[in-house]
Amino acid sequence: MRILVTNDDGIHAPGLETLEGIARHLSDDVWVVAPETDQSGVSHSLSLNDPLRLRQVSEKRFAVKGTPSDCVIMGVRHILKDHGPDLVLSGVNRGQNVAEDVTYSGTIAGAMEGTILNVKSIAMSQAYGPGGRGAIRWHCAAHHGPRVIAKILETGIEPGILVNVNFPDCEPEEVAGISVAAQGQRNQALLAIDARQDGRGNPYFWLAFAKARFEPGHGSDLKAIAENRISVTPLRLDLTDEPTLTRFAQAFAE
């Protein structure tokens, strides 16, 4: 099995190294094509107005001055054009990608682009807690990742579907199980603007979620992570809402 590995945190991110290790548990034919710099939050964007600069870091390892989507396209259509990948793995992201995160995440976009190119694709993220980015338990994803991927591939991924996997912020032996979960929804009332001033008195702003008690929905990816469970969520490329499609078709036919 030929595996293409990418991410959105950049070529030097520790999560990418973690994912390479996971991939090597599954195959000895692993290729890495990742962004030259951090591309977190770029979603499914493409570099249409700038050239893509490709740099070979080492054997089977490349950096692209572009987005995660650019990287997957470069990997499938250029670097591996004569023998394409059988699987795209994107991550392991620094922090969870659940609920509305999937619409912003470059990690999800890497798997989405693989799916568009007809390659089975899985996005993987590692949640972290109060310890912050300096205390991320990459070994949780490293320990459970190969088994989760193997089970997903054994079960099968249909065309047009990508899989979003999130690992909880706990030790590997503390994982309470695996939840096949729906995409959750946060309380957007908690979304806040943190207004500040720089040293010269000029205003600047951070987007942030206010700290407040929030009960995630039952059966959601948010709930799974809160309960120290690995969440596995299948996502569709086709965003069409069938009930509304039918309702609108009836309305416009009148």
N, C-alpha and C positions, 0 to 999 in steps of 0.2 A: 504494500500500500504506500503510495506516494502522498506525503502530507505537506501542505503549504501552511506555514505559521505566520501570522501577522498580529498587529495590535494597534492601539492608538496612543499609548504612553511613550512610544519611541523605541529606537533600536537598542538603547542602553538600559531600558527599564528592567528591574528585577523580575517583574511578572512575565516578561517575554522569556527570560531564562528559565523560569518555572515551567512555562508552557512547552518550551523546547524539551525539557526533561520528561514531561508528560508524554509528548509526541514520540519520544525515543523508546518509551515503554511499549508503544504500539507498532513501531516501524523503524527500520534503519535507514529509510529514505526520507529524510526530513529537510525541507527547504524553508528558509526564513526570508521574508520580504517585509520590512517594517519601515515606518516613517523615520526620517532623519531626526525629527524633533517631536516634542509632545504635541499630539493632535486631539487631545481630550475635548469632547463636546462639539466636534466638527460635524457630527451626524453623517449623513450619506453624501457628503459633498465631493465634487470632482474638481480637479485643477484644470479649468478650461482656458484660462487666460495666461497661464504660465507654463513653461516647459517642465517636464519631469526629469530631474537629475538623478541618475542611478549610480550608486557607489557600491562596489563589491567590498564587503568588510572582511570576509574570509570564505573558505570553500562552502558553497551552498548557503551563504548568508549575505544579504543585500540590504542597503538602505536607500530609500526613495525620498527625495525632497517633495513630499506631497501628502495626501490624506490616506487613511486606511483603505478607502475604495480604490484610490490610485494604485496602491501597493498590490492589491489582489489582482487588479487588471494587468499590471506589469508582470506579476508572477505567472498568471495563467496564459496571457496572450503574447508574452515576450520571452521571459526567462525559461519557462517550461512549455513553450509553444509546441515542441515536438513530442512531448510526453507530459500531458497535463496532470494535475493532482487529482487524487481520488477523494481527498478530504481537505477542507479548509478549517483551521482552528484559529480563532481570534481571541487574544487576551494574553495572559490572565490579567484582567484589568485591575488597576489600583483602586479598589472600592467597588461596592455592589452596583449592578445595573438592573434595577427592578422598577416596576411601575412605570411612570412617565419617563424614566431614564432611557428607556429603549428608543425613544424618539430623538434623543439628543446624542446618544453614545456613538463614538467612532468605533468602539469595539463591536457593538451590534452591527454597525454598517459594514465592517469587514466581512462578517458572516453573511450579511444580506447580499453583498456584491458577489460572494462566492455562489450563493444560491441562484442569483440572476444568471451567472455563467454556467449553471447546471452542474455545480459541484456540491456535494453534501457538505454542510457547514454548521459549525457549532461555535457559539460565543461563550467565553468563560470569564467570571469575575470573582474576586475575593473581597468579601466585606471586611471592614475594620471598624473598631469601636472607639471608646474614649482615649485609647492610647495614641490615636492618630496614625498618620502615614509612616511614622517611624517604628510602629509596632505591628505591622501587618503580618498575619500568620500565613505566609505563603505555603508553608509545609502542610496546611490543611488541604489546599487545592492540589498540591503535589501528591499527597497521599491518596486522595479519593478520586482525582481526575481520571486516571487510566481506566478504572473500573466503571465510572459513570459513562465515559465515552464509548467503551466497549459495549455496554448494555444498550446505549442509544443506537449504535450501528447495528447491533444484533437485531434490535426491534425494527429498525428501518426508518429512514427519513424520506418522505414523499417529495416529489418535485414541487417547488414553490414554497417549501417549508424550511425554516432555519430553527435551531434550538438554542435557547438562552439558559445557561447554567450559572448559578450563583452559589458560592460556598460561604457558610456562616463564619462569624468571627469567634472561633473557638479552636481548641486543640483537636487534632484528628480523632482521638478516641472519645471526644465529647459530642461528636456529631450524632444527633438523635435519629437520623434516618434521611430518606430522600422523599421529597414531596413533588409530585407532578402537579404544578400549580398554575393558576391563571395569572395573567398580568394584573398587578394590583393598581390601586389608585390612592395617592396621598391626599391629605387635606390641603388643598391649594390656598386656603385661608391663612396657612402658616407661612406662605411665601412672602418674604419681606425684602425691603431695600435697606441696606445698611449704609447710611450716609456718613461720610467722613471728610476731613480736610487734610491736605498735605502741609508740609512745612511752610509753604508760602501762602497758605490760607485758601488755596483753590479746592473746590469740592471734587470728590470722587466717590464712587459707589460700588458696593459689592452686592451681588444677589445672594440671598441666604434664606434658610428655613428657620423660623423662630422655634425656640425650644418649648415644647408643650407636649402633654400626654396625647398620644394618638393610638387608636386601636385599629390595627390593619384588618382588612376584610378576611373572613374565613376562606380558606382555600387559595389564598393569594401568595404570590412570591414574597411579598412583604411579611406575611404571617410566617411563612416557612423560615425565613432568615431570623425572625424574632424568636423562633422556637429552636434555634440551632440545628435546622434541617437544611440540607442541600435542596435548592429549588431547581426544577427542570421545567422550562416553559417553551412549548412549541409556538412559533410565531409565523404568520402568513405574510407573503409578499403582497397578495391581493388584499387591498384595504377596503374593498367594496363592502358596504353594509347591506346585506340582502333584504332585510325587512323594509328598510327605508327605500331601497331601489324599487321594490314592489309597490310601496305606497306612492312614491313619486310617479311611477309609470302609470298608475291608475289615475292620479290627479291630472297629469298632462294629457291623458287620453280623452278627458272629458271635453 
